[in-house]
């Protein structure tokens, strides 16, 4: 039974040098060197990389972002963006319990929108207050709060 395949057929002949299977083209170029790591910023820290400071406060469901473009609220997966040119004021305060940041955007036409973000503890809320005040001051200038 020599020369037969597993099921009794004949075994395939080996490739001749002229019939060797072709590869998939030239080998890929070597990988480029990895860029140096960029240090990550803590949530809510001020950054001037984009032309001005920014602020971020987030919890499991909601977020408040203040940056050079304006103010953004994310509530339950939905985002609302407000440009600085449309914003009259951005008042904010803490909740009665002391662990929720409540931010409102008052537009030039008088409409307002609110977002609340739960801090892990009172110390985090106080840190958010300390970071948010100068960022809003930078963008709102002399506008009333």
N, C-alpha and C positions, 0 to 999 in steps of 0.2 A: 504494500500500500504506500510505498514511498512515492512522493511526487503528487499526492492527492491533497486536496483541501480538507477542511474539517467535515464537510458533508459529502465527501467522495468525489468532488470535482478536481480538476487539475489546479495546481498552485499557479499563481500568476508568475510570469517571467520577470526577472529583475530588469530595471531600466537600462538601456544601453547608454553610453556617454552622450550620444546625440539627442536622446529623449529625456534627459534629466528635467524634472519639473522646474519651472521658473519661479523665482521668488516674487514678492509683492513690490518690487522696486528697490531703489537705493535705501540704505538705512536712514532713519530719521536723524536730523541734526542733533548734536548734543544739547542738553538743557543749558539755558543761560544761567548765570549766577543769580541766586536769589537776592532780591532787593533787601537792604538793611531793614530790620524791624522798626515799625513806627510805634513810639510809646503810646499806649492807650490813655485817654483822659478819663478821669473819674466823671461819673454822671453829674451834670450840673456845673462842671468847671468852666471857667471863662477861657475863651480861645480867640485869638486875633488872626488866625490863619485865613479866614474868609473875609477879612475886612472889618471885623468887629467881634465883640464877645458873644458868647451864646450860653444858653441855659437849658437844662433838660431835667425834668422831674417825671418819673414814671412809676406806675404800679402794674399789677397784673392786667388791668383792663384799660386804664387811661394814661394819657401822657400830655405834658405841656412842653412845648419847645419854643424858645425865643431866640432868634438869630437875626442875621443881617437882612433876611427876606421879610420878616414879620413875626407873627405869633401863630402857632399851629396847635390845635387841640385834637387829640385822638380819644374818642370815647367808644369803647366796645367795638373796635375795628373800623370805625368811620372817622375820617379826618376832615377837619375844617381849617383852611388856611386864610389868614388875614394879613394883607400887605400893610406896611407901615403907612403908606399914603392914605389908607382908609381908616386908620385907627386914631381915635381921639384920646383915649386913655386905657390903661390896663391896671385896674385896681386888683388887689389881692389881699387875702387874710387867711388866718388859720381857723380851723373849726373849733367849736366849743370844747370838744374832747382833747384838742391839742395835737392831733396826729394827721390832719388832713389839710392840704394846701388847696385853697379855693381861689381860682383866677378867673377874672372876667375880662372880656375885650369889649370896649364901648366904641362903636363905629361913629364916623362923622355924622351920619344921618340919625344917630340916637339909638339905633338898635344895639343890643348887647347879647353876648354869648358867654356861657360859663362852662368851666371844667373843674372837676375836683380830682385830686390825686392823693391817695393814701400813703403816708410816710410809714416806714417801719416803726418809728418811735418819735418821741418829741425832739430828740437831739437832731434827727435827720430833718425834721420840719424846720428847726431853727437854722440849720445849715442851708436849706433851700432859701429861707428868707434872706440870709446874709449874701447868697450868690445872686438871687433874683433882683434885688434892689439896684445894684450898680449896673446890671445889664439893661434893665428898663430905663434907668437914668441916661445911659449912653444913647439909646435909640430915641427916646421920647424927648430928650433935651428939656426945654422949658415948658412943655405941654403939661397941663394939670393932670393930676392922678385922680 
